[in-house]
Amino acid sequence: MERREEQLGAAGAGAAPALDFTVENVEKALHQLYYDPNIENKNLAQKWLMQAQVSPQAWHFSWQLLQPDKVPEIQYFGASALHIKISRYWSDIPTDQYESLKAQLFTQITRFASGSKIVLTRLCVALASLALSMMPDAWPCAVADMVRLFQAEDSPVDSQGRCLALLELLTVLPEEFQTSRLPQYRKGLVRTSLAVECGAVFPLLEQLLQQPSSPSCVRQKVLKCFSSWVQLEVPLQDCEALIQAAFAALQDSELFDSSVEAIVNAISQPDAQRYVNTLLKLIPLVLGLQEQLRQAVQNGDMETSHGICRIAVALGENHSRALLDQIEHWQSFLALVNMIMFCTGIPGHYPVNETTSSLTLTFWYTLQDDILSFEAEKQAVYQQVYRPVYFQLVDVLLHKAQFPSDEEYGFWSSDEKEQFRIYRVDISDTLMYVYEMLGAELLSNLYDKLGRLLTSSEEPYSWQHTEALLYGFQSIAETIDVNYSDVVPGLIGLIPRISISNVQLADTVMFTIGALSEWLADHPVMINSVLPLVLHALGNPELSVSSVSTLKKICRECKYDLPPYAANIVAVSQDVLMKQIHKTSQCMWLMQALGFLLSALQVEEILKNLHSLISPYIQQLEKLAEEIPNPSNKLAIVHILGLLSNLFTTLDVSHHEDDHEGPELRKLPVPQGPNPVVVVLQQVFQLIQKVLSKWLNDAQVVEAVCAIFEKSVKTLLDDFAPMVPQLCEMLGRMYSTVPQASALDLTRQLVHIFAHEPAHFPPIEALFLLVTSVTLSLFQQGPRDHPDIVDSFMQLLAQALKRKPDLFLCERLDVKAVFQCAVLALKFPEAPTVKASCGFFTELLPRCGEIESVGKVVQEDGRMLLIAVLEAIGGQASRSLMDCFADILFALNKHCFSLLSMWIKEALQPPGFPSARLSPEQKDTFSQQILRERVNKRRVKEMVKEFTLLCRGLHGTDYTADY
């Protein structure tokens, strides 16, 4: 972020008038930045200071700001300005001044070795930047020189101060390299040079770390320095002595954190796996930490156990493949795996008593992948060794997934409960992954344990243990096909025997039944064992999410086997809906469940159930329709309309998109006569219109009304046909009175599904012309307040051109006005609206030849479109939208080539258009490139991206890195 702000300052400096960047003014601005209570003054000061840092005068005032009589804040700014000048404006420095600049920096670092630490660090970063720019040619032995200069005895600073300053310099050097802006070819040269120079660094670090007289602050700095250097991918064998010293330093509590960081960084570098012999030497060092780990766990020292676990996991996770390859060392690697297992099963509840176990989960994925990637013979050997380990892992994970006692859990904060929930999801994912290794035996193992637990008369079992075993089952059944498992029937038989005395256990029972819904569809005789549990749970508000989602899954997967239970399911659902037990979203899911359920019944049965289910809501809606609009009855109306929408989303008697697959597919014959949903919609149509008449100004109610029809259209498709004329008429009246985006979205659905059918074309054409006319009037009044309407309108126009271009043949359609409004929409600040407008033009331009009115308007106003596109590329639109504008240019080039070749040269002629940063040659090159490319759309997108960076002055900067 700091670099970004600095870069912005540099950009601002170029545009600002000559400013008086004197030492006095810089000090005043810094005082204002730090001490002025007015935020605007602070912002102005910051902006001015950023310009000062990149100004030519910075070379002068930086050194003066470092004077001993200045306060650290001012000295820090001077050091920062020097770093910016060296790192970003290196080319401005004459080569004959390199040495004097280097000498001055060395002098300042020596002086600040016993001064402010933040200023010292900034000066070290500046010298590091200088070194990186000079290496390897202008300063071939930079690091060795640094070491030699700081070891000189004639320095006025004491030896410890010099030592700490040198270590700070050596620490920031690799860090500065990682973030430097060196060109790629230079980066490679400097990296090679630094790799050689580590020969001057590591012996010094080893000496300081092993020297008994070295004070703790020096040893800590040594470890940080080592940690910094290993990230330059130094060969692991060269780090051996320092890694061993870092392991020894783990016994010192002051050095523990720095040692862990250094060891983990050294082990984790990608290149380390090449040095297998060194890795093998590290295993005993890691295993040697087990006693320290056990002591830490026993004493509740979470920081120490966490650090040791990080080291073990870094070695195991990064190098499991390389270490498994050393088959003769299988026992030592297995010991490391067991140590990681101890970390996974570390005592206590995550995240309250421990935070270590979560670090280990990825290791188990990696180890499994590596074992399963071996050829068959080697894999068989390792399967024999590691299957028991993975069975033990399952036991450990299920133990860790157990809830604490009710009393303890009651004291947990909501944040701790959420972290525990996420941790259990991670465990669930791990169990699902482990199934690949252990297969069906894993399910048998879980089933046997659950069976023993529930049937044992010896001792009372804890609900936590039962819940964890069920959770393990659920984790696997949710994602793995368990249809052929021989233990699921037994599990379904065990579930009713579970004594449910707790919400968490009840939730898991529900989710487990839901996970087995596909199995129940293949074994319908077992539905009756679990369905009563689910229906009973529906009445408990604490089980709202689990019970409703499970019923929805059962109704979706088993709908053809549910008719015998339908009356009971509908009755229980109606009861809980009337009692308002569930929150809105669960009520909606429940209606979707009922939609699935009713879909499998005979039409008469569906209508009978619909009548009893919907009647209370219709009566309530009739009552609400008579009332004067107010916030409370609005909520009730939106809720009822939402329930109907969700019911109609899944109530589908045609089975044209059935979820079941394969030869076993059971389909009811498509019923003759009207669709039940259409029957209901026709019955309530007048009532919906009455509600609308009072709520036309409310976007939420209009949206809820449109959602009923939109979801019904999507589900019913052609079966919705009888409703098309009256719905078109209602939409027209709605939109004419108060234009709303949701009405346009529903119109788009109707165009998509019915516009191509001759019988429905007249009402759809009339609606299309009406909403177009109303929206064009809106544009005349000022459309900026309605970006959502403009967005939906553009999508509607694009859909019309795609599905039924004949809609643009009508003489009453003002194609010219539509075109001009779409050009205006390209200039909106809202990205979705601009995207939709671009989508319209990419559908419109290919129709130039076939629709006369389109061809005519493109010829007359196409230049205006091109100018809007060039303005957007020039900097007026977000860079994320450039692909959309490239699509328009491509379409213009492909379908209007002769016009584009004339327009683009004229449009780019004026100086400063579309950006003052462009030269005439750059504009000419762009126009030629675009005109040449009529086949490859991807190439046009690349050209536009390149051109927009030039326009914005960002070409070749850090801003383009992610672009």
Order of alpha helices (4+ residues) and beta strands (2+ residues): alpha-alpha-alpha-alpha-alpha-alpha-alpha-alpha-alpha-alpha-alpha-alpha-alpha-alpha-alpha-alpha-alpha-alpha-alpha-alpha-alpha-alpha-alpha-alpha-alpha-alpha-alpha-alpha-alpha-alpha-alpha-alpha-alpha-alpha-alpha-alpha-alpha-alpha-alpha-alpha-alpha-alpha-alpha-alpha-alpha
